[in-house]
Amino acid sequence: MEELAGKSAVVTGAGGGMGRSIALALADAGVNVAVVDIDEAAALSVSNEVAERGVKTFGIRTDVSNFDDVKKLADTAYNHFGSVEILVNNAGVTLRPFRASWDTSYDDFRWMMDVNYYGVLHGHMAFVPRMRETPGEKHIVNTSSTASVISIAGHSAYSASKAAVDGLSNAVRDELKTQNIGLSILHPGAVRTRIATSERLRPEDEKSENRGVKPWADYVQNVANPIVAGQTGPAEDPDVATSATEYITPNDVGRLVVEGILGNKPHILTHPAPLEALQERFDTLLAGQPQPAK
Ligand SMILES: NC(=O)c1ccc[n+]([C@@H]2O[C@H](COP(=O)([O-])OP(=O)(O)OC[C@H]3O[C@@H](n4cnc5c(N)ncnc54)[C@H](O)[C@@H]3O)[C@@H](O)[C@H]2O)c1
């Protein structure tokens, strides 16, 4: 998109963390913003911050895993703004502790897919038909993770849900191009938000802490990934990442997303790319090529 001022956006999971940062950065660019979250108080609070930027806004409780909720959200957004040019499917949840796939319950797998994948698909299905009819440039951002492009043992349910986001997004990007809708996949690295306490949103009997889930770290001597290892990092996280693995604050993520929308970037990263892990994946893929028969 070349011009953002005067456009309207819907940002899910905007009651905190990266969604809040994205909502505020869009508002700073003159975009009207619907602040969407399953936590209504958080959505209203961030909507107040957006309003201070002088753009139109409303906060609304929506469970993105529920398609009826998302269809109502779309109706409300079009009633408020008249059009929606930017959709940010950002709401997401994760599991702690990291766990072996065989210690991951079907409810765990389903919850990851329901929020992280179907949440994105519901946004797509509820908004794209009307975005297609809106003249001018439009853009969608789907929040994935670096977990979708590198391998993280102990994180299978989350990784699978984010890989599904990538698969959907990469396939629809060329479809959307024909409708003047750009698409970016946001791949955050380690960002200090409330994501580690996502299970606060689950029913009591499904929370990992009430089920005595065995941590992945119990199976292995050395856990290389700092998030899996539960390392907390320095007391004060920087806003800007200088390595692939360090924690950052979410403060600067909104700017990166706005730049990604303006540049119609297929992928937006919050950290330097994890080159070794990407190279390993690429190498193992190439190593699987058919060899001539001997
Ligand atoms: N923080 C990280 O290190 C990290 C890394 C990679 C990807 N991500 C992804 O970034 C996105 C934003 O997460 P964050 O880190 O800002 O975490 P966060 O927990 O601070 O924000 C996520 C927001 O989504 C909301 N939410 C959860 N379930 C919802 C539902 N069913 N419907 C609507 N809203 C719901 C939460 O209430 C919360 O406000 C997520 O998709 C997450 O998977 C985060």
The ligand as a Tripos MOL2 file, in Angstrom:
@<TRIPOS>MOLECULE
LIG
   44    48     1     0     0
SMALL
NO_CHARGES

@<TRIPOS>ATOM
      1 N1          5.7500  -13.2390   21.8910 N.am      1 LIG1
      2 C1          6.4440  -14.0600   21.1220 C.2       1 LIG1
      3 O1          7.6040  -14.3770   21.4360 O.2       1 LIG1
      4 C2          5.8550  -14.5830   19.8490 C.ar      1 LIG1
      5 C3          6.6940  -15.2680   18.9680 C.ar      1 LIG1
      6 C4          6.1760  -15.7390   17.7700 C.ar      1 LIG1
      7 C5          4.8480  -15.5060   17.4550 C.ar      1 LIG1
      8 N2          4.0340  -14.8370   18.3350 N.ar      1 LIG1
      9 C6          2.6480  -14.6020   17.9260 C.3       1 LIG1
     10 O2          2.3640  -13.2210   17.9920 O.3       1 LIG1
     11 C7          0.9560  -13.0170   18.1530 C.3       1 LIG1
     12 C8          0.7150  -11.9970   19.2350 C.3       1 LIG1
     13 O3          1.0880  -12.5450   20.4810 O.3       1 LIG1
     14 P1          1.8290  -11.7160   21.6270 P.3       1 LIG1
     15 O4          3.1810  -12.2740   21.7450 O.co2     1 LIG1
     16 O5          1.6520  -10.2650   21.4350 O.co2     1 LIG1
     17 O6          1.0570  -12.2660   22.9050 O.3       1 LIG1
     18 P2         -0.0390  -11.6070   23.8690 P.3       1 LIG1
     19 O7         -0.5500  -12.7360   24.6950 O.co2     1 LIG1
     20 O8          0.5330  -10.4370   24.5770 O.co2     1 LIG1
     21 O9         -1.1460  -11.1060   22.8550 O.3       1 LIG1
     22 C9         -2.0610  -11.9840   22.2570 C.3       1 LIG1
     23 C10        -3.4570  -11.4170   22.4280 C.3       1 LIG1
     24 O10        -4.3800  -12.3120   21.7850 O.3       1 LIG1
     25 C11        -5.5420  -12.3870   22.6050 C.3       1 LIG1
     26 N3         -6.2580  -13.6330   22.3100 N.ar      1 LIG1
     27 C12        -5.9370  -14.8920   22.7090 C.ar      1 LIG1
     28 N4         -6.8670  -15.7640   22.2900 N.ar      1 LIG1
     29 C13        -7.7760  -15.0520   21.5800 C.ar      1 LIG1
     30 C14        -8.9650  -15.3960   20.8910 C.ar      1 LIG1
     31 N5         -9.4200  -16.6640   20.8620 N.pl3     1 LIG1
     32 N6         -9.6570  -14.4140   20.2670 N.ar      1 LIG1
     33 C15        -9.2100  -13.1330   20.3100 C.ar      1 LIG1
     34 N7         -8.1130  -12.7400   20.9720 N.ar      1 LIG1
     35 C16        -7.3960  -13.6960   21.5980 C.ar      1 LIG1
     36 C17        -5.0090  -12.3190   24.0280 C.3       1 LIG1
     37 O11        -6.0160  -11.9300   24.9580 O.3       1 LIG1
     38 C18        -3.8730  -11.3150   23.8990 C.3       1 LIG1
     39 O12        -4.2970   -9.9910   24.1880 O.3       1 LIG1
     40 C19         0.3880  -14.4120   18.4200 C.3       1 LIG1
     41 O13        -0.1850  -14.9220   17.2330 O.3       1 LIG1
     42 C20         1.5970  -15.2280   18.8130 C.3       1 LIG1
     43 O14         1.4230  -16.5990   18.5430 O.3       1 LIG1
     44 C21         4.5180  -14.3860   19.5240 C.ar      1 LIG1
@<TRIPOS>BOND
     1     1     2 1
     2     2     3 2
     3     2     4 1
     4     4     5 ar
     5     4    44 ar
     6     5     6 ar
     7     6     7 ar
     8     7     8 ar
     9     8     9 1
    10     8    44 ar
    11     9    10 1
    12     9    42 1
    13    10    11 1
    14    11    12 1
    15    11    40 1
    16    12    13 1
    17    13    14 1
    18    14    15 2
    19    14    16 1
    20    14    17 1
    21    17    18 1
    22    18    19 2
    23    18    20 1
    24    18    21 1
    25    21    22 1
    26    22    23 1
    27    23    24 1
    28    23    38 1
    29    24    25 1
    30    25    26 1
    31    25    36 1
    32    26    27 ar
    33    26    35 ar
    34    27    28 ar
    35    28    29 ar
    36    29    30 ar
    37    29    35 ar
    38    30    31 1
    39    30    32 ar
    40    32    33 ar
    41    33    34 ar
    42    34    35 ar
    43    36    37 1
    44    36    38 1
    45    38    39 1
    46    40    41 1
    47    40    42 1
    48    42    43 1
@<TRIPOS>SUBSTRUCTURE
     1 LIG1         1 GROUP 0 **** ****
